[in-house]
């Protein structure tokens, strides 16, 4: 299978957010797609930054993870199994879109990827019975783990996200 070009769109709400739709080949065996090709994807991030870190999160229905982010990490995110409601919020106080948000339903059928720049937060809610969330991280220097991340309350009234539920399963830092 040869790599076909990806389709890239900008968020309708926040110009700095890119939605990437990789080409997917499907046949009687299932499907296959390229989730990252440096020559195609690196055009969207600064040239001195490289993807250095991958993570997977496995969650069950009604779990909401986020809203988390930091000031240095680029995240290329998708759902490789199941279905999620993905949200990205602009957390740049000087921006005209500060605290504005956009959302997408991402699943293992549409294979949508969202590129989240630094100073944005993201969160997701599990719509299916189970889901596997995948993110590829690009940054320079040391990784900003939990202690250096920004956390916004999932139901902050200043933001007004319309989540699919009012009573998700949350970890303590997200409450």
C-alpha positions as CSV (number, residue, x, y, z in Angstrom):
1,X,0.0,0.0,0.0
2,X,1.4,3.4,-0.9
3,X,0.9,6.5,1.3
4,X,-1.9,8.7,-0.1
5,X,-2.1,12.4,0.8
6,X,-3.8,13.4,4.0
7,X,-6.7,15.9,4.1
8,X,-6.1,18.8,6.4
9,X,-8.7,21.2,7.6
10,X,-8.7,24.0,10.2
11,X,-11.1,24.1,13.1
12,X,-14.1,26.2,12.4
13,X,-13.7,28.0,15.8
14,X,-9.9,28.2,16.4
15,X,-7.5,28.7,13.4
16,X,-4.5,27.1,15.1
17,X,-6.2,23.7,15.5
18,X,-5.8,21.3,12.5
19,X,-8.0,18.4,11.8
20,X,-6.2,15.7,9.9
21,X,-8.0,13.0,7.9
22,X,-5.5,10.3,6.8
23,X,-6.4,8.2,3.8
24,X,-7.7,4.8,4.9
25,X,-7.7,1.6,2.8
26,X,-10.4,-0.8,3.5
27,X,-11.1,-4.3,2.2
28,X,-12.5,-7.6,3.4
29,X,-9.8,-7.9,6.0
30,X,-10.4,-4.6,7.7
31,X,-8.6,-1.3,7.3
32,X,-5.1,0.2,7.3
33,X,-3.9,3.8,7.5
34,X,-0.7,5.8,8.2
35,X,-1.1,7.6,11.5
36,X,2.1,9.7,11.1
37,X,4.5,10.4,8.2
38,X,7.2,13.0,9.2
39,X,7.4,14.6,5.8
40,X,3.6,15.3,5.8
41,X,2.9,16.1,9.4
42,X,5.9,18.2,10.4
43,X,4.8,21.0,8.1
44,X,2.3,21.9,11.0
45,X,4.8,22.2,13.8
46,X,7.9,24.3,14.3
47,X,11.0,22.9,12.6
48,X,13.0,22.6,15.8
49,X,10.4,20.3,17.4
50,X,10.2,16.6,16.9
51,X,7.7,13.9,18.0
52,X,9.5,12.2,20.9
53,X,6.8,10.5,23.0
54,X,3.7,8.4,22.4
55,X,0.9,7.5,24.9
56,X,-2.2,5.4,24.9
57,X,-5.1,5.7,27.4
58,X,-7.7,3.0,27.7
59,X,-11.0,4.1,29.2
60,X,-14.5,2.8,29.7
61,X,-17.9,4.4,28.9
62,X,-18.8,7.6,30.7
63,X,-15.2,8.5,31.6
64,X,-14.1,12.1,31.0
65,X,-10.4,12.9,30.9
66,X,-9.2,16.5,30.9
67,X,-9.1,19.4,30.3
68,X,-5.3,19.3,30.4
69,X,-2.4,20.9,28.6
70,X,0.9,22.8,28.9
71,X,2.9,25.6,27.4
72,X,5.3,23.5,25.2
73,X,3.8,20.3,24.0
74,X,2.2,19.6,20.6
75,X,-0.2,16.7,20.6
76,X,-1.4,14.7,17.6
77,X,-4.4,12.9,19.0
78,X,-6.9,10.3,17.8
79,X,-9.0,7.4,18.9
80,X,-7.8,4.0,17.7
81,X,-10.5,1.9,19.2
82,X,-14.1,2.9,20.2
83,X,-15.5,6.4,20.0
84,X,-14.8,9.6,21.9
85,X,-16.1,13.2,22.1
86,X,-13.0,15.3,21.8
87,X,-12.7,18.9,22.9
88,X,-9.9,21.5,22.5
89,X,-10.0,24.8,24.4
90,X,-7.8,27.8,23.6
91,X,-6.0,28.7,26.9
92,X,-4.1,31.7,25.7
93,X,-5.4,34.8,27.6
94,X,-4.1,37.2,24.9
95,X,-5.9,35.4,22.1
96,X,-9.2,36.5,20.5
97,X,-10.4,32.9,20.9
98,X,-9.4,32.6,24.6
99,X,-11.6,30.0,26.3
100,X,-13.4,29.2,23.0
101,X,-13.7,25.5,22.2
102,X,-14.3,23.1,19.3
103,X,-15.3,19.4,19.4
104,X,-15.3,16.4,17.2
105,X,-16.5,12.8,17.4
106,X,-13.5,10.6,16.7
107,X,-13.7,6.9,16.3
108,X,-12.0,3.9,14.8
109,X,-14.1,4.3,11.6
110,X,-13.4,8.0,10.7
111,X,-9.7,8.0,11.9
112,X,-9.7,11.7,12.5
113,X,-6.7,13.2,14.1
114,X,-6.5,16.6,15.8
115,X,-3.3,18.5,16.2
116,X,-3.3,20.5,19.4
117,X,-0.6,23.2,19.8
118,X,1.0,24.3,23.1
119,X,-1.1,26.6,25.4
120,X,-4.3,24.7,24.4
121,X,-6.0,22.2,26.6
122,X,-7.9,19.1,25.5
123,X,-10.2,16.6,27.0
124,X,-12.4,13.7,25.8
125,X,-15.4,11.8,26.9
126,X,-15.9,8.1,26.1
127,X,-19.0,7.4,24.1
128,X,-18.5,3.7,23.4
129,X,-18.3,0.8,25.8
130,X,-14.5,1.2,25.8
131,X,-12.0,3.3,23.9
132,X,-8.3,3.6,23.3
133,X,-7.1,7.2,23.0
134,X,-3.7,7.7,21.3
135,X,-1.5,10.8,21.4
136,X,1.8,11.5,19.8
137,X,3.8,14.3,21.7
138,X,6.3,16.7,20.3
139,X,8.3,19.0,22.6
140,X,11.8,20.1,23.3
141,X,13.6,19.5,26.6
142,X,12.0,17.6,29.4
143,X,8.4,16.4,29.3
144,X,5.8,18.4,31.3
145,X,4.0,15.8,33.3
146,X,1.0,16.2,35.6
147,X,2.7,18.5,38.1
148,X,3.4,21.1,35.3
149,X,0.2,20.8,33.3
150,X,-2.6,23.3,33.3
151,X,-6.0,21.8,34.3
152,X,-9.3,23.5,33.6
153,X,-12.5,22.3,35.2
154,X,-14.4,20.1,32.7
155,X,-17.6,22.0,33.3
156,X,-16.2,25.6,33.8
157,X,-19.1,27.9,33.1
158,X,-16.8,30.5,31.4
159,X,-16.1,27.9,28.7
160,X,-19.6,26.3,28.4
161,X,-18.7,23.0,26.8
162,X,-21.7,21.0,25.9
163,X,-20.5,17.5,27.0
164,X,-22.7,14.5,26.2
165,X,-23.3,14.0,29.9
166,X,-23.6,16.0,33.1
167,X,-22.3,13.2,35.4
168,X,-19.1,11.7,34.0
169,X,-16.6,9.5,35.8
170,X,-13.7,11.8,36.7
171,X,-10.4,11.5,38.5
172,X,-9.8,13.8,41.4
173,X,-7.8,16.5,39.6
174,X,-10.5,16.9,37.0
175,X,-13.3,17.5,39.6
